[in-house]
Amino acid sequence: MSKKVKSFILLNIGSIVAAFGFNAFFLPNNIVTGGIGGLAISFHELFSWDAALFMMVSNIPLLLLCYFYLGKPIFLKTIYGSLVYPIFIKLTQGAPVITENPFLAALFGGIIVGAGLGLVFWSDSSTGGTGIIIQLLGKYTPITLGQGVILVDGIITAVGFFVFDGDTVMYSIIGLVTISYIINAVQTGFTTLNTVLIVSQKHKEIKTYINTVADRGVTEIPVKGGYSGSNHIMLMTTVSGYEFIKLQEAITAIDETAFLTVTPTSQASGRGFSLQKNHARLDDDIMMPM
């Protein structure tokens, strides 16, 4: 399957998943989570405007701005997603309301919408909307993309205070935070990883355990003690969350005085993670065996 076909499939799946979450959770419970969708919910409550139609119409001037000020390549990546997302919202308007509890709607709606948008972004596309405004601010002002997200979504959430009560807006913030977390998780992976640094007099035994029993790669790093001035070997390895517990117990059994530092790792790729392990020694490898 070519990359373009895979991206096209992910974009459509992500859009319909996000559209379902919007109609089944957010719209009936007035969860305003920023973006054009958030404005659509506010205006639907105020004027009974059709959310899908509002999003479709709003995207037209934004796409023109995208074409003239962000360039044709970004415009081509954005146009399909910005049109198909409102279409899927229209098609899923008959989706059943899953819950009328605003907290549950914000939480589970955020999970579903976040998963859908995460797939859209994974396809290297977007659903347009305020994302175009954020890109424009990032390009033509000193405002960073992160600051732009806070600014634009903050203004749209603030609009909710004029339409809904404070509780509803605070539920909306929960939904927005949930969406952000899930999008990040989809982008970087849900798997918990840890990078472990180990300093021990018995580093050879620990290295053997990591290589043979834990079946993970390990890197030897020459270090010097800041107090003693003695030369040591520090080991570095990356393991999954469930593997770390066993690794920690094994290291303690080998050397209870071993010094460990553990750093959460959002993503790891290469042999042993995104590629199959290969135990044949390669002279230019720095982490063996994997």
Secondary structure, 3 states (H helix, E strand, C coil): CCHHHHHHHHHHHHHHHHHHHHHHHHHHHCCCCCHHHHHHHHHHHHHCCCHHHHHHHHHHHHHHHHHHHCCHHHHHHHHHHHHHHHHHHHHCCCCCCCCCCHHHHHHHHHHHHHHHHHHHHHCCCCCCCHHHHHHHHHHHCCCCHHHHHHHHHHHHHHHHHHHCCHHHHHHHHHHHHHHHHHHHHHHHCCCCEEEEEEECCCHHHHHHHHHHCCCCCEEEEEEECCCCCCEEEEEEEEEEHHHHHHHHHHHHHHCCCCEEEEEEECCCCCECCCECCCCCCCCCCCCECC
